[in-house]
Amino acid sequence: MSVAQKTIVKTYDDLDGSEIDAEGKSVSFSFDGTSYEIDLSGKNVAKMREDFRVYIDKARKVSNRGRGSARSEPAPLDTKAVRAWAEEQGLEVSARGRLSSELIEQYRAAH
């Protein structure tokens, strides 16, 4: 007899612990030369945009071209996709919070 399994991956807001809704996502940003990523619900994505608006409206956009660096930043990660992929591979992955650099490297190597 065969048993069917269904894996459900849920992602939770890093700020308030709520389950991320359809409007939620991982948000990448940089500050003082350091890049960050945070998983947010739709409500908290909107709040972050609102909070940053005063700074964005006064800021200059910066192009990465011509900085003299041969290294380029990797594309932002879809943490939901990484978690789903890890589950499919039978890898241990937390339902919320930061993903380990080892897991991210494995995911990028596979894609």
Secondary structure, DSSP 8 states (H G I E B T S, - for coil): -----------B-TTT--B--TT-EEEEEEETTEEEEEEE-HHHHHHHHHHHHHHHTT-----STTS--S--------HHHHHHHHHHTT----SSS---HHHHHHHHHH-
